[in-house]
Amino acid sequence: MKSILVRTALRTALAAVLALNLSAGSVAEGPPEDTPSELVRRAVANEIKSNNQGQKYMCRQRKETPAGSQTKLMVETRDAMVGMVVAYNDQPLNQQQRRDEYGRIERFVNQPAELERKRKQEKESAERVSLILKALPDAFLYEYDGTETGRAGVGKSGDPLLRLKFRPNPRYDPPSHVEQVLTAMQGVVLLDPQKQRIARIDGTLFKDVGFGWGILGHLDRGGHFQVDQADVNDDNWAIARMDLAFTGKILLLKSIDIKSTEIYGDFHPVPPDLTFAQGIELLKQQQAAIAQNQPSCCNSK
């Protein structure tokens, strides 16, 4: 399900930086027999496997930025992910806005080339995320930092989670600019050792990091990335929250100033062979149901 939710170009390029920051209390327990790097390696392998074989879902996404909030209904189909805006600043769309939104997403059905372009972009984004996941065991040095208990939106409620601190591995040589950001990141990761899943990663840039020797661009020191995952349905995990806060430049000209929080909820399984057109109709039905119960969609934070 993770591949559904990491889709916009910059977000997925940075989704590489998955991270964790916790406020719950720790439980004083000794470290497990496995080394931290072995635990991370197994969890990463399981994440990649789940990305390729996981259950498809429909869910709700609420994205908040300094400019306001946007709420979407989203569903993964066999063709690509469908996302339908249903509210701005927690206010449902009016009739004209709904017509415009229907036209925006229906163009992918009416113009096969547009749908193919969207499918290709999502595939490339998923591949970038996979590159980052595969790099995590080697890019960082890990050490035990206690335990925490899973809760709503982070792991599985009640299950024990291991907390690991991480810092860059000086021996790691990033194979491409996608992984370059990892050389300037440190933070904490939460693992579920039984399910072998990543419950949260919280990373912060402790120095500026350049791409292409600084020619392509750079991210400023202090940038932060957090991703939470949770068990949403019988050992099926999905992203529950994602925070981004980055500044920098692209090609030394265009400034980057990203600050956003995305929260995902109301996960419902859908058939694996759902087409894009069927996905649109499913979201329209869900939108009609939400119109009769607006708080369930638009005011959930």
Backbone torsions as a table, in degrees:
resi	resn	phi	psi	omega
1	MET	NA	-22.5	-177.8
2	LYS	-60.1	-38.2	-179.3
3	SER	-61.9	-22.6	177.2
4	ILE	-68.7	-38.5	-165.2
5	LEU	-95.9	-10.3	177.0
6	VAL	-109.5	93.5	-168.2
7	ARG	-131.3	-38.0	-177.9
8	THR	-67.0	150.2	-169.6
9	ALA	-57.4	-54.4	-175.8
10	LEU	-69.7	-39.6	-178.2
11	ARG	-61.5	-43.5	-177.6
12	THR	-72.7	-31.6	176.1
13	ALA	-63.3	-35.8	-179.2
14	LEU	-89.6	-16.1	-179.6
15	ALA	-59.6	-19.5	167.3
16	ALA	-45.6	-25.7	-169.1
17	VAL	-99.5	21.0	-176.1
18	LEU	-28.6	135.2	-175.4
19	ALA	-157.8	172.1	-168.7
20	LEU	-140.4	142.7	177.1
21	ASN	-149.7	113.4	-169.2
22	LEU	-111.9	153.1	178.6
23	SER	-117.8	-12.1	-178.0
24	ALA	-71.9	158.5	-178.7
25	GLY	-73.0	156.7	-179.7
26	SER	-93.4	158.0	174.7
27	VAL	-111.3	127.1	-176.1
28	ALA	-76.3	102.5	178.1
29	GLU	-138.9	153.7	177.5
30	GLY	-73.2	157.9	179.7
31	PRO	-69.5	152.8	178.2
32	PRO	-70.9	172.4	-176.9
33	GLU	-69.7	-34.9	-178.7
34	ASP	-68.6	148.3	176.6
35	THR	-73.2	154.6	178.6
36	PRO	-55.9	-42.2	-178.2
37	SER	-64.5	-34.5	177.8
38	GLU	-66.9	-40.6	178.2
39	LEU	-63.0	-43.6	179.8
40	VAL	-64.9	-42.0	-178.3
41	ARG	-61.7	-42.7	179.7
42	ARG	-68.2	-40.4	179.2
43	ALA	-63.7	-41.6	179.0
44	VAL	-63.0	-43.5	178.8
45	ALA	-60.2	-38.6	179.8
46	ASN	-71.1	-36.5	176.6
47	GLU	-61.6	-45.9	-179.3
48	ILE	-63.6	-41.6	177.9
49	LYS	-61.8	-43.1	-178.9
50	SER	-67.0	-33.1	177.8
51	ASN	-61.0	-35.8	-175.9
52	ASN	-85.9	-23.2	-172.8
53	GLN	-123.5	1.1	-171.3
54	GLY	-68.9	160.8	175.5
55	GLN	-64.6	140.5	174.3
56	LYS	-84.5	146.7	-175.0
57	TYR	-136.4	156.8	162.0
58	MET	-106.1	141.4	-179.4
59	CYS	-153.2	178.0	176.1
60	ARG	-112.3	138.1	176.3
61	GLN	-122.8	130.2	173.1
62	ARG	-119.0	117.7	-178.8
63	LYS	-110.9	126.9	-179.4
64	GLU	-118.2	130.5	176.8
65	THR	-131.1	172.5	176.5
66	PRO	-57.1	-22.6	-179.3
67	ALA	-83.6	-11.3	-178.5
68	GLY	136.0	-166.1	-177.6
69	SER	-122.5	155.9	176.8
70	GLN	-138.2	131.4	178.7
71	THR	-112.1	131.9	180.0
72	LYS	-126.0	150.4	162.7
73	LEU	-99.1	137.7	-175.3
74	MET	-133.8	146.4	176.5
75	VAL	-148.0	138.6	177.3
76	GLU	-89.3	131.9	177.5
77	THR	-120.3	175.0	179.5
78	ARG	-69.6	-18.3	-178.0
79	ASP	-93.5	-48.1	-177.6
80	ALA	-174.6	175.6	179.7
81	MET	-86.1	134.3	176.7
82	VAL	-101.5	129.5	176.5
83	GLY	-127.1	123.0	-177.7
84	MET	-119.1	119.8	176.9
85	VAL	-69.3	132.7	179.1
86	VAL	-122.3	-10.3	179.6
87	ALA	-161.0	146.5	170.3
88	TYR	-118.4	129.7	-178.8
89	ASN	50.9	39.6	176.6
90	ASP	67.4	15.2	176.2
91	GLN	-109.3	122.6	-179.5
92	PRO	-56.6	151.2	178.8
93	LEU	-64.1	145.7	172.7
94	ASN	-81.4	-179.9	-173.6
95	GLN	-61.4	-43.6	-179.7
96	GLN	-66.5	-40.7	178.6
97	GLN	-63.4	-37.6	177.6
98	ARG	-64.8	-42.3	178.3
99	ARG	-61.4	-43.0	179.4
100	ASP	-63.1	-40.2	-179.1
101	GLU	-68.5	-40.0	176.2
102	TYR	-60.4	-43.2	179.5
103	GLY	-63.1	-37.4	-179.1
104	ARG	-62.9	-45.1	-176.2
105	ILE	-84.3	-26.8	179.8
106	GLU	-73.4	-16.8	178.4
107	ARG	-63.5	-26.0	179.4
108	PHE	-68.7	-28.9	176.8
109	VAL	-79.5	-38.8	-177.3
110	ASN	-78.3	-21.3	-179.4
111	GLN	-125.7	91.1	-176.8
112	PRO	-54.0	-32.5	179.8
113	ALA	-64.6	-35.2	178.1
114	GLU	-67.6	-40.9	179.0
115	LEU	-65.6	-40.4	178.5
116	GLU	-64.9	-37.7	177.4
117	ARG	-64.9	-41.4	178.4
118	LYS	-64.4	-44.8	179.2
119	ARG	-59.9	-41.6	-179.9
120	LYS	-65.6	-41.5	178.9
121	GLN	-62.6	-41.9	179.4
122	GLU	-65.5	-38.2	178.5
123	LYS	-64.0	-43.7	178.9
124	GLU	-64.8	-39.4	178.0
125	SER	-63.2	-44.5	179.5
126	ALA	-63.1	-36.2	178.7
127	GLU	-66.9	-37.2	177.3
128	ARG	-65.7	-42.1	177.9
129	VAL	-62.0	-40.7	179.3
130	SER	-62.8	-38.8	177.4
131	LEU	-60.1	-43.1	-179.5
132	ILE	-67.0	-46.1	178.8
133	LEU	-56.8	-46.3	-179.0
134	LYS	-63.0	-27.7	-178.2
135	ALA	-80.4	-21.6	-172.6
136	LEU	-54.3	-43.9	-177.9
137	PRO	-63.5	-31.8	-175.8
138	ASP	-98.5	-23.9	-174.7
139	ALA	-75.8	-22.1	-174.9
140	PHE	-125.5	157.6	167.6
141	LEU	-103.5	133.2	-173.7
142	TYR	-116.5	150.6	173.3
143	GLU	-145.6	146.7	-179.4
144	TYR	-64.9	143.1	-179.2
145	ASP	-140.0	32.5	177.0
146	GLY	98.3	-165.0	-178.6
147	THR	-135.1	160.6	173.6
148	GLU	-141.7	172.0	-179.2
149	THR	-109.0	134.4	177.9
150	GLY	-60.4	149.2	-178.6
151	ARG	-149.1	178.8	-177.9
152	ALA	-55.1	123.0	178.1
153	GLY	87.9	-8.9	179.5
154	VAL	-136.6	103.7	-178.0
155	GLY	69.6	-148.6	176.3
156	LYS	-112.3	128.5	-175.4
157	SER	-52.9	126.7	177.0
158	GLY	92.1	-18.3	-178.4
159	ASP	-83.6	144.3	179.9
160	PRO	-72.4	142.0	177.8
161	LEU	-124.6	140.2	175.6
162	LEU	-91.5	136.8	177.1
163	ARG	-105.8	126.6	179.3
164	LEU	-122.4	132.1	170.0
165	LYS	-82.3	147.0	175.2
166	PHE	-135.7	151.9	176.7
167	ARG	-146.2	160.0	-176.3
168	PRO	-60.4	141.0	173.8
169	ASN	-84.2	115.2	-177.0
170	PRO	-62.2	-18.0	-179.9
171	ARG	-87.5	-8.0	-176.7
172	TYR	-78.4	130.3	178.1
173	ASP	-117.0	103.0	-176.1
174	PRO	-59.5	129.0	-178.0
175	PRO	-73.3	-18.1	179.5
176	SER	-152.4	173.3	-179.5
177	HIS	-67.2	-19.7	179.4
178	VAL	-61.6	-42.9	-178.0
179	GLU	-86.3	-6.4	-174.7
180	GLN	-57.9	-35.6	-177.1
181	VAL	-61.9	-25.6	-178.0
182	LEU	-67.1	-22.2	-177.9
183	THR	-73.7	-9.5	-178.6
184	ALA	-121.4	18.6	-173.5
185	MET	-117.1	141.4	172.4
186	GLN	-141.2	159.1	-179.1
187	GLY	167.3	-143.6	-174.6
188	VAL	-138.7	148.0	175.4
189	VAL	-132.0	141.9	175.1
190	LEU	-107.8	130.3	178.4
191	LEU	-121.3	143.3	168.0
192	ASP	-93.5	106.3	-173.4
193	PRO	-70.0	-24.8	179.5
194	GLN	-79.5	-48.0	179.6
195	LYS	-80.5	-14.4	-176.9
196	GLN	55.2	54.6	179.3
197	ARG	-130.3	156.8	175.7
198	ILE	-91.0	117.8	-178.9
199	ALA	-90.0	-32.4	177.9
200	ARG	-162.0	146.6	169.8
201	ILE	-134.3	135.9	-179.9
202	ASP	-132.6	112.9	-177.5
203	GLY	-128.1	147.9	179.6
204	THR	-131.7	137.7	175.5
205	LEU	-75.4	120.9	179.1
206	PHE	-94.6	0.5	174.7
207	LYS	-157.9	163.4	174.4
208	ASP	-63.0	146.7	177.4
209	VAL	-130.9	127.8	-178.5
210	GLY	-102.5	155.2	176.7
211	PHE	-117.8	130.7	-178.6
212	GLY	62.2	48.6	-179.6
213	TRP	57.0	28.5	178.7
214	GLY	85.3	-6.5	-177.6
215	ILE	-75.9	-41.9	-180.0
216	LEU	-75.1	-28.8	178.5
217	GLY	151.9	-176.2	178.5
218	HIS	-155.4	159.6	172.6
219	LEU	-113.2	140.8	-175.5
220	ASP	-80.8	152.1	173.1
221	ARG	-56.3	142.8	-179.9
222	GLY	96.4	-9.3	176.9
223	GLY	-59.1	146.8	-173.2
224	HIS	-136.6	142.8	-179.8
225	PHE	-140.8	130.2	177.5
226	GLN	-135.5	135.8	175.6
227	VAL	-132.4	130.2	174.4
228	ASP	-111.0	139.1	173.3
229	GLN	-120.7	153.0	-179.0
230	ALA	-146.3	155.2	172.5
231	ASP	-75.6	111.3	-175.5
232	VAL	-100.7	-13.2	-177.7
233	ASN	-174.5	98.8	173.2
234	ASP	50.3	61.2	176.9
235	ASP	69.5	13.0	169.7
236	ASN	-95.7	120.7	-175.4
237	TRP	-104.0	150.5	178.2
238	ALA	-150.8	161.1	176.5
239	ILE	-66.9	129.7	-179.8
240	ALA	-105.9	-26.5	-178.0
241	ARG	-157.1	144.7	176.1
242	MET	-144.5	126.4	178.0
243	ASP	-116.1	134.9	177.3
244	LEU	-128.4	136.1	173.4
245	ALA	-150.0	97.1	-176.7
246	PHE	-137.2	145.1	169.3
247	THR	-130.9	159.4	179.6
248	GLY	163.1	-154.6	179.8
249	LYS	-143.6	153.2	173.8
250	ILE	-116.8	128.8	179.8
251	LEU	54.7	30.4	176.2
252	LEU	63.0	5.3	-175.7
253	LEU	-121.8	-55.4	-174.8
254	LYS	-83.6	125.4	-179.4
255	SER	-78.6	146.0	174.1
256	ILE	-108.6	126.7	175.5
257	ASP	-146.1	91.6	-173.8
258	ILE	-114.2	126.8	172.8
259	LYS	-144.9	114.3	-177.0
260	SER	-153.9	154.4	173.1
261	THR	-130.2	127.5	178.3
262	GLU	-118.6	130.5	178.7
263	ILE	-123.1	132.8	-177.4
264	TYR	-116.2	141.6	179.9
265	GLY	-162.2	-175.0	-179.6
266	ASP	52.7	53.6	179.7
267	PHE	-77.3	132.8	177.1
268	HIS	-135.9	127.4	179.5
269	PRO	-62.4	147.0	176.3
270	VAL	-130.6	159.6	-179.9
271	PRO	-60.9	144.5	-178.2
272	PRO	-68.4	-21.8	-176.9
273	ASP	-100.8	16.9	-179.9
274	LEU	-59.9	129.5	178.3
275	THR	-84.9	166.9	179.7
276	PHE	-61.9	-44.2	179.7
277	ALA	-62.2	-40.4	178.1
278	GLN	-66.7	-34.8	177.3
279	GLY	-62.7	-40.3	177.8
280	ILE	-61.3	-47.0	-179.3
281	GLU	-63.4	-37.0	178.7
282	LEU	-63.7	-41.4	179.4
283	LEU	-69.0	-35.5	176.7
284	LYS	-62.4	-41.6	178.2
285	GLN	-63.9	-41.0	179.5
286	GLN	-66.7	-37.7	178.4
287	GLN	-63.3	-41.0	178.7
288	ALA	-62.2	-38.8	178.8
289	ALA	-67.9	-38.0	-179.9
290	ILE	-66.4	-34.5	-178.9
291	ALA	-59.0	-24.5	178.6
292	GLN	-89.5	-7.2	-178.7
293	ASN	-147.0	62.8	-171.4
294	GLN	-54.6	-40.8	-177.4
295	PRO	-58.7	-29.8	-178.0
296	SER	-65.9	-23.7	179.2
297	CYS	-102.7	-53.0	-162.0
298	CYS	-90.8	-18.8	-178.5
299	ASN	-111.4	6.8	178.3
300	SER	-80.7	125.7	-176.7
301	LYS	-131.0	NA	NA
